[in-house]
Amino acid sequence: MHPYELIAIIELYTNEKPVIVSLPTMADTKKQGVIMKHFFSSGLSFQKNIRIKIIVFFLVMVLSITLTLAYILYQQSYKAVTSKASETAYQTVFQSSKYIDVDKFTTLTSKEDENTEYYKKERDNLIKVREISGARYVFTLRKTAEGKFMYVVDGSPDENLSHIGDTEESSPAYEQAWNGIPYTDQKLNFVKGWGIFISSYYPIKDSQGTVVGIMGADFDAESIYTAMEHFKKVCFLILVIFTGIITLAGILFSAKISGSIKRSSDFAKELAKFNLQSCISGKELRKKDEFGILANSLENIKDNFQTLIGKINSSSSQVALTSQQLTTASTHSAG
């Protein structure tokens, strides 16, 4: 069909001044079809790509939330348990220090003083404190001229008894108590070769307020550590379960979403090939969400294509008839 004939047809049926549109040639149409085919088939499957993104989003979301909650819960539980143990340790040394006879305490300087009545009485008192409080060790210390700390009265069992004059190296906790400031562990203290403890040290002062010794207590925290490790395993198990549930939900949810997208994209591919015989399911067309809007829009594009092609076919017939009449008239005129 000549371009001017097509312009005449448009003017005849619309009664408007035509707008000349450059229609694609067959070569252009074929080229566009190849491009569309390459777009839809290149790389990962569109459906698979969308599903992966949705599943990854769900996983990242649930892992972030679950890990954050588990961490907060673990830290709060750890703090609550250790705070209670720390308070018990502090109260033990604080109350025990009140019953120390400071004047007699300062006279205990050598192992021979363990034979005195005061030492025996004081050791019995510390043993009772240890048994009642549940502490592993209850003892008293004094700083030496060399900067070390020597045991004075020890309420430990006989097999672990430290005698007067036995020393230990200085530590920040000992130094803090010796400077008159009570010290209490706020977290589990792992002591190599001895175990896990929560310790507290309270200064023993004379009537002038001078520190003459330290009351110390070590509480066994092995049970606390075991309980917290068990709690950590429970949190990990909950994390695994939640991850599995959310992953399954993500797979099901992504399948529903990607299914609609896949059906719409397949329909769009058929339109790109100018295949107007294909159709999209009524289920997709009845949806009220964005996927339904997309499906109905594609269906309207197909209907508009069919209407336009129908008009062009009808116009072509009319032009052919007009052309034949003009030819006949021209022949008669020539005759």
C-alpha positions in Angstrom: 0.0 0.0 0.0 1.3 3.4 -0.9 1.8 5.8 2.1 -0.5 8.4 0.6 -3.3 5.8 0.3 -2.9 5.0 4.0 -3.0 8.8 4.9 -6.2 9.1 2.8 -7.8 6.1 4.7 -6.9 7.7 8.1 -8.4 11.0 7.0 -11.5 9.3 5.6 -12.3 7.4 8.9 -11.3 10.0 11.5 -12.3 13.2 9.7 -9.1 14.7 11.2 -5.9 15.9 9.8 -3.7 12.8 9.8 -0.5 12.5 11.8 2.1 10.7 9.8 3.6 7.8 11.8 6.7 6.0 10.7 5.6 2.3 10.7 8.2 -0.4 11.3 9.4 -2.4 8.3 9.5 -6.2 8.5 13.3 -6.0 9.0 12.8 -3.7 12.0 10.0 -5.9 13.4 12.3 -9.0 13.2 15.1 -7.1 14.8 12.9 -6.0 17.7 11.6 -9.5 18.2 15.2 -10.8 18.4 16.0 -8.1 21.0 13.0 -8.8 23.1 13.7 -12.5 23.0 17.3 -11.9 24.1 16.1 -9.6 26.9 13.7 -12.2 28.4 16.0 -15.2 28.0 19.4 -13.7 29.0 20.9 -14.2 32.4 19.0 -15.9 35.2 15.4 -16.8 34.8 13.2 -13.8 35.7 11.1 -16.0 38.0 14.1 -17.5 39.7 15.8 -14.1 40.1 12.7 -12.6 41.8 12.3 -15.6 44.1 15.9 -15.5 45.2 15.7 -11.8 46.0 12.5 -12.4 48.1 14.0 -15.4 49.9 17.2 -13.5 50.6 15.2 -10.5 51.9 13.3 -12.8 54.3 16.4 -14.5 55.5 18.3 -11.2 56.1 15.3 -9.8 57.9 14.7 -12.8 60.2 18.4 -13.3 60.9 18.9 -9.7 61.8 15.9 -9.5 64.1 16.5 -12.9 65.7 20.2 -12.4 66.3 19.5 -8.9 67.8 16.9 -10.3 70.1 19.0 -13.3 71.1 22.0 -11.1 71.8 19.9 -8.7 73.9 18.2 -11.5 75.8 21.6 -13.3 76.4 23.2 -10.1 77.7 20.3 -9.2 79.9 20.2 -12.8 81.4 24.0 -12.8 81.8 23.9 -9.4 83.6 21.0 -10.5 85.8 22.6 -13.7 86.9 26.1 -12.2 87.4 24.7 -9.2 89.3 22.9 -11.5 91.8 26.1 -13.5 92.3 28.1 -10.3 92.6 25.7 -8.9 95.2 25.9 -12.1 97.2 29.7 -12.0 97.2 29.8 -8.4 98.2 27.4 -8.8 101.1 29.4 -11.8 102.3 32.7 -9.9 102.6 31.0 -6.7 103.8 29.2 -8.4 106.7 32.1 -10.6 107.6 34.5 -7.7 107.8 32.4 -6.2 110.6 33.3 -9.1 113.0 37.1 -8.8 112.6 38.9 -7.8 115.7 41.3 -5.3 114.0 43.7 -5.0 117.0 44.2 -8.7 117.2 44.1 -9.1 113.5 47.2 -6.9 113.1 49.2 -9.2 115.5 49.0 -12.2 113.2 52.3 -12.0 111.3 53.8 -15.5 111.1 52.8 -19.1 110.9 53.5 -19.6 114.6 50.5 -17.3 115.3 48.2 -20.0 114.0 48.4 -21.6 117.4 46.8 -18.6 119.1 43.2 -18.8 120.3 42.2 -15.7 118.3 43.5 -17.3 115.0 41.6 -20.6 115.7 38.4 -18.7 116.6 38.6 -16.4 113.6 39.3 -19.4 111.2 36.2 -21.2 112.6 34.1 -18.1 112.0 35.3 -17.8 108.4 34.6 -21.5 107.8 31.0 -21.0 109.0 30.7 -18.0 106.7 32.0 -20.1 103.8 29.5 -22.9 104.5 26.5 -20.7 105.1 27.2 -18.4 102.1 28.1 -21.1 99.7 31.5 -19.5 98.8 34.3 -21.7 97.6 36.9 -19.7 99.5 36.7 -17.0 102.3 40.0 -15.5 103.5 41.8 -12.4 104.7 44.9 -10.7 103.1 47.5 -8.1 104.0 49.9 -6.3 101.8 53.6 -6.9 102.4 56.5 -4.5 102.2 57.5 -6.2 98.9 54.1 -5.3 97.3 52.7 -8.8 97.5 49.7 -9.9 99.4 50.0 -12.5 102.2 47.3 -14.6 103.7 46.4 -14.0 107.3 43.3 -16.0 108.3 42.0 -18.5 105.7 38.6 -20.2 106.0 39.3 -22.7 103.2 39.1 -26.4 103.7 42.3 -28.1 105.2 43.4 -29.4 101.8 43.4 -25.9 100.3 44.5 -24.0 103.5 46.9 -21.1 103.0 49.0 -20.4 106.0 50.0 -17.0 107.5 52.8 -15.6 105.3 51.8 -17.5 102.1 51.8 -14.8 99.4 50.2 -14.1 96.1 51.2 -11.6 93.4 49.4 -8.2 93.4 46.4 -7.7 91.2 44.2 -4.7 90.3 41.4 -6.1 92.4 43.7 -6.5 95.5 45.1 -3.0 95.0 41.7 -1.4 94.7 40.6 -2.9 98.0 43.8 -2.1 99.7 43.3 1.6 98.6 40.0 1.5 100.5 37.6 0.9 97.6 35.6 -2.4 97.7 36.0 -4.5 94.6 33.5 -7.0 93.1 33.6 -8.9 89.8 30.8 -7.8 87.5 31.5 -10.7 85.1 32.8 -14.3 85.2 36.4 -14.5 86.2 38.3 -17.3 84.6 41.3 -18.2 86.8 43.7 -20.6 85.1 44.2 -23.8 87.1 41.5 -22.9 89.6 38.1 -22.5 87.8 35.5 -19.8 87.2 34.8 -17.4 90.0 33.0 -14.2 91.0 35.1 -12.6 93.7 34.7 -9.7 96.1 37.2 -7.9 98.3 36.4 -5.5 101.1 38.9 -3.3 103.0 39.4 -4.0 106.7 40.1 -0.6 108.4 41.2 0.3 111.9 39.6 3.0 114.1 41.6 5.7 112.2 40.3 4.5 108.8 43.6 3.0 107.8 43.3 -0.2 105.7 45.1 -3.0 107.6 43.7 -6.0 105.6 41.3 -7.3 103.0 38.4 -9.6 103.5 38.0 -11.8 100.4 35.5 -14.3 99.1 35.6 -16.4 95.9 32.2 -17.9 94.7 32.2 -20.8 92.3 30.6 -19.6 89.0 30.9 -22.9 87.1 27.2 -23.5 87.4 26.5 -20.0 86.1 28.8 -20.6 83.1 27.2 -23.9 82.4 23.7 -22.4 82.5 24.6 -19.6 80.2 26.2 -22.0 77.7 23.0 -24.0 77.7 21.0 -20.8 77.2 23.3 -20.0 74.3 22.6 -23.3 72.7 18.8 -22.8 73.2 19.0 -19.4 71.5 20.9 -21.0 68.6 18.3 -23.7 68.3 15.5 -21.1 68.2 17.4 -19.2 65.6 17.7 -22.3 63.4 13.9 -23.0 63.8 12.9 -19.4 63.0 15.2 -19.4 60.0 13.7 -22.6 58.7 10.1 -21.2 59.2 10.9 -17.9 57.6 12.7 -19.5 54.7 9.7 -21.8 54.0 7.4 -18.8 54.2 9.7 -16.8 51.8 9.7 -19.7 49.3 5.9 -19.9 49.4 5.4 -16.2 49.3 7.9 -15.7 46.5 6.3 -18.5 44.5 3.0 -16.6 44.6 4.5 -13.3 43.6 6.9 -14.6 41.0 4.1 -16.8 39.5 2.1 -13.7 38.6 5.1 -11.9 37.3 6.1 -14.9 35.2 2.6 -15.2 33.6 2.5 -11.5 32.8 6.1 -11.6 31.4 5.2 -14.6 29.2 2.2 -12.8 27.8 4.3 -9.7 27.2 6.8 -11.8 25.2 4.0 -13.1 23.0 2.8 -9.5 22.4 6.4 -8.6 21.5 6.2 -11.3 18.8 2.9 -9.8 17.6 1.1 -13.0 18.6 -2.4 -11.7 19.4 -3.9 -15.2 19.8 -2.3 -15.6 23.3 -4.3 -14.7 26.3 -3.7 -14.2 30.0 -5.7 -16.1 32.6 -8.9 -14.7 34.0 -7.5 -15.3 37.5 -4.8 -12.7 36.9 -7.3 -10.3 35.4 -9.6 -10.5 38.4 -6.8 -9.6 40.9 -7.2 -6.1 42.5 -3.6 -5.5 43.3 -0.7 -4.3 41.1 -0.4 -7.6 39.4 -4.0 -7.4 38.3 -3.5 -3.9 37.0 -0.4 -5.1 35.0 -2.4 -8.0 33.5 -5.3 -5.8 32.5 -3.0 -3.3 31.0 -1.4 -6.0 28.9 -4.8 -7.3 27.9 -5.8 -3.8 26.8 -2.7 -3.5 24.7 -3.6 -6.7 22.9 -7.2 -5.5 22.4 -5.9 -2.2 21.0 -3.6 -4.0 18.6 -6.5 -6.1 17.4 -8.7 -3.1 16.9 -6.0 -1.2 15.0 -5.3 -4.2 12.8 -9.0 -4.6 12.1 -9.3 -1.0 11.0 -6.2 -1.3 8.8 -7.6 -4.4 7.1 -11.0 -2.7 6.5 -9.3 0.4 5.2 -7.1 -1.6 2.9 -10.2 -3.2 1.3 -11.9 0.2 0.9 -8.7 1.6 -0.7 -8.5 -1.4 -3.1 -12.1 -0.9 -4.1 -11.6 2.8 -4.7 -8.5 2.1 -6.7 -10.3 -0.4 -8.9 -13.1 2.2 -9.5 -10.6 4.8 -10.4 -8.9 2.5 -12.8 -12.2 1.6 -14.5 -13.1 5.2 -14.8 -9.8 6.1 -16.2 -10.1 3.3 -18.8 -13.5 4.5 -19.9 -12.3 8.1 -20.2 -9.4 7.0 -22.3 -11.8 5.0 -24.6 
